[in-house]
């Protein structure tokens, strides 16, 4: 279930502090009231830039695990970004309103060391 965050810690210019995903509000605790303490909305992360912007370079700082990076102008059709370490480039240049990061594995979320996304 998507969780909206109004002030985006991944686009605030702070390259030091790590992104902390919010607790998944759709988590239902078991009969003993356990199971949600570590539940995080961290399998997919989508950043809305409010409007389509020119895109020729994406930098994902703090990435420590394999993720799939994608961009979209409408939030419905997604194009993969070829990542080389923390850098993804678009040749030819394109436009993007949304940036999405997805974990490549089913048993893990996005790395909690993410600090910043930059799009040029």
Phi, psi and omega in degrees: 000126180297143177238119181278137175237123185284315177263112187274115180289348180267353180231022185265002179085000179269108183270000185259308185285137182282149174289132176244108180295147180289160174295139180290112182289347178272000181287133178248120181294156177287185183298337180267005180078019182246167174114350182249351182303321182259359181293127181229148175274068190234014179278329178223135179235124179237129178250126177261119182273007178076336178201155177295138181229154175300141182223118174231347182207134175238131176238127179247103184274140177087007182289131182234000181220167180287125176228160173260126177254136181220155176231159180205151173264341184237356181078003181244313179259127185242143176241132179290148177249122176288113183263136173240090188073240181265358187247133173237135181238153181243112178233114002283168178302153183219199175233153178209138170253327183243143172238130180235134173244133178232142175293140178279350181244153179278342186257011180213157178265191177290149180297133183281009179264002179304133179241328186197145171246134176230137179234127176239000000 
